[in-house]
Amino acid sequence: MFVKDKMTRDPYTIQVSASINTLIGLMRDKKLRKVPVLDGEKLVGIVTDRDIERVSPSKATSLSVYEINYLLSKITVADAMVSDVITCSPDDYIEDAALLMRENRINSLLVMENGKLVGIVTDSDLFDALIDMMGGRTKGNKFILRVPNEPGVLTRISGIIAADGTNISRFTMTDAREIAMLYVITDPNSDVERTRAALEAEGFTIENLVVKK
């Protein structure tokens, strides 16, 4: 799965010269937590709700609402933004984007292609990708097996299920040194008990079975 499969395309942006008031209005109206900052069409930074708080008058101030709004009108996006932006490509693998976010302790990446901002991928997008890869939205029979982590085990299991006349829609295996957990999702219209019996007859242990019609 690639970043382009999960990213939000053409995200809302703000110009570097815009006022903080304009930015606050955009983030409030569109329910945004962060906004890429452009100078013309060039990406020059990113600004978050925390950045806005950092440059805004303290909530404990004795200033009037009029005075606060006046001060905010004089603060520009350039005063609040972070210019050191970590980016990725739409053709990067989603797991590489997740690793990059994890290593840098951030919850989003701006997506660049040929020097142009084309999207944004967030931690929520990564959760969606995980759900899809694990078959969370897929109807079918999910077999969770405890299997030896050795060459040929996937071929054996797929062969048993194929011989039973059942189609596999998802195969996911956890990393382990000796024993691994294998998640297999089969056709929702297949005979789940027959498949279970075929796997157990070959010595495989089924830890759990979830039927989603």
C-alpha positions in Angstrom: 0.0 0.0 0.0 1.3 3.4 -1.0 1.0 6.8 0.7 -1.1 8.0 -2.3 -3.7 5.3 -1.5 -4.5 6.9 1.9 -3.4 10.6 1.8 -5.8 13.5 1.6 -5.2 15.2 -1.7 -5.0 18.9 -2.3 -5.2 19.9 1.4 -6.2 23.3 2.6 -3.3 25.7 2.7 -2.5 29.2 3.9 -0.2 31.9 2.5 2.8 32.8 4.6 1.8 36.5 4.6 -1.8 35.9 5.9 -2.8 37.0 9.3 -3.2 34.7 12.2 -6.9 35.7 12.4 -7.4 34.5 8.8 -5.7 31.2 9.8 -7.8 30.8 12.9 -10.9 31.3 10.8 -9.8 28.7 8.3 -8.9 26.1 11.0 -12.2 26.7 12.8 -14.4 26.5 9.7 -12.7 23.4 8.3 -12.0 21.8 11.6 -8.2 21.6 11.0 -5.4 20.9 13.5 -2.6 21.9 11.1 -2.2 23.8 7.8 0.6 23.7 5.3 2.1 27.2 4.6 2.8 28.3 1.0 4.7 31.3 -0.5 2.9 31.4 -3.8 3.0 27.7 -4.7 6.1 26.9 -2.8 5.9 25.0 0.5 7.7 27.0 3.2 6.3 25.5 6.4 3.5 24.2 8.5 1.5 25.7 11.3 -0.5 24.0 14.0 -3.1 25.0 16.7 -0.2 24.8 19.2 1.8 27.3 17.1 -1.1 29.7 17.2 -1.4 29.4 21.0 2.4 30.1 21.2 2.2 33.5 19.5 -1.3 34.6 20.7 -1.9 36.8 23.8 -2.2 34.8 27.0 -5.7 33.7 28.1 -5.0 35.4 31.4 -4.5 38.8 29.7 -6.4 41.9 30.9 -6.7 43.1 27.3 -10.2 43.6 25.8 -11.5 41.5 22.9 -10.9 44.4 20.6 -7.3 44.8 21.7 -6.7 41.0 21.3 -8.2 41.0 17.8 -6.0 44.0 16.9 -2.9 42.3 18.1 -3.8 39.1 16.3 -4.4 41.0 13.1 -0.7 42.2 13.3 0.7 38.7 13.7 1.2 36.8 10.4 1.4 33.1 9.7 5.2 33.6 9.2 5.5 34.4 12.9 3.9 31.1 14.0 4.9 28.5 11.4 7.6 25.9 11.6 9.8 26.0 8.5 11.6 22.7 9.1 9.0 20.4 7.4 9.3 16.6 7.1 7.9 15.3 3.9 7.3 12.1 1.9 6.4 11.1 -1.6 3.1 9.7 -2.8 4.9 6.7 -4.0 6.4 5.8 -0.6 5.2 2.7 1.1 2.7 3.5 3.9 4.8 1.6 6.4 7.8 3.8 5.5 5.7 6.9 6.2 4.6 5.4 9.5 8.2 4.7 10.5 9.2 8.3 9.5 6.4 9.7 11.6 7.3 7.4 14.5 11.1 8.2 14.4 10.4 12.0 14.3 7.5 11.9 16.8 5.1 13.7 14.5 1.5 12.8 13.6 1.5 13.8 9.9 3.6 14.2 6.8 3.2 16.6 3.9 3.3 14.8 0.6 5.4 16.3 -2.2 5.7 15.4 -5.8 8.0 17.3 -8.2 8.5 20.1 -5.7 4.7 20.6 -5.3 2.5 19.9 -2.3 0.0 17.2 -3.4 -1.4 15.9 -0.1 -1.1 15.2 3.6 -1.0 11.9 5.4 -1.9 11.7 9.1 -1.9 9.2 11.9 -5.6 8.7 11.3 -4.8 7.7 7.7 -2.3 5.1 9.1 -5.0 3.7 11.3 -7.2 3.3 8.3 -4.4 1.5 6.4 -3.9 -0.9 9.4 -7.6 -1.6 9.5 -7.7 -2.4 5.8 -4.5 -4.5 5.9 -5.9 -6.5 8.8 -9.3 -6.9 7.2 -11.2 -4.9 9.7 -13.8 -3.8 7.2 -13.7 -7.1 5.2 -16.6 -9.5 5.4 -15.5 -13.1 5.8 -14.3 -15.7 8.1 -11.2 -14.6 10.0 -9.0 -17.5 11.2 -6.4 -16.6 13.7 -3.7 -19.4 13.8 -0.6 -20.0 15.9 2.0 -21.3 13.4 5.7 -22.1 13.3 7.7 -19.3 11.8 9.4 -21.4 9.2 9.7 -21.6 5.3 6.7 -23.0 3.5 4.1 -22.6 6.2 2.1 -20.0 4.2 2.2 -22.3 1.2 0.9 -25.2 3.2 -2.0 -23.2 4.7 -3.0 -21.7 1.4 -2.8 -25.1 -0.2 -5.1 -26.6 2.4 -7.7 -23.8 2.0 -7.5 -23.9 -1.8 -8.0 -27.7 -1.8 -11.1 -27.1 0.3 -12.4 -24.9 -2.5 -12.2 -21.7 -0.5 -10.8 -18.3 -1.6 -8.5 -16.3 0.6 -9.0 -12.5 0.7 -6.4 -11.5 3.3 -3.2 -13.0 4.6 -1.4 -11.2 7.5 1.4 -12.6 9.7 3.0 -11.2 12.8 6.8 -11.1 13.1 8.1 -13.7 15.6 11.3 -15.8 16.0 9.7 -19.2 16.6 5.9 -18.9 16.8 3.9 -16.4 14.8 0.2 -15.4 14.6 -1.4 -15.7 11.2 -4.6 -13.9 10.3 -6.4 -15.5 7.3 -9.7 -14.1 6.0 -11.7 -16.3 3.7 -14.8 -15.9 1.5 -17.8 -15.1 3.7 -19.9 -17.6 1.8 -17.5 -20.5 2.4 -18.1 -23.4 4.8 -16.2 -22.2 7.9 -16.5 -25.4 9.8 -15.1 -27.5 6.9 -12.2 -25.1 6.5 -11.5 -25.3 10.3 -11.6 -29.1 10.2 -9.2 -29.2 7.2 -6.7 -26.9 9.0 -6.8 -28.8 12.3 -6.5 -32.1 10.5 -3.1 -30.9 9.3 -2.0 -30.0 12.8 -2.6 -26.2 12.8 -3.9 -24.6 16.0 -6.7 -22.1 15.5 -6.6 -19.6 18.3 -9.8 -17.8 17.4 -12.4 -17.6 14.6 -14.4 -14.5 13.8 -17.3 -14.7 11.3 -18.3 -11.4 9.7 -21.2 -11.6 7.2 
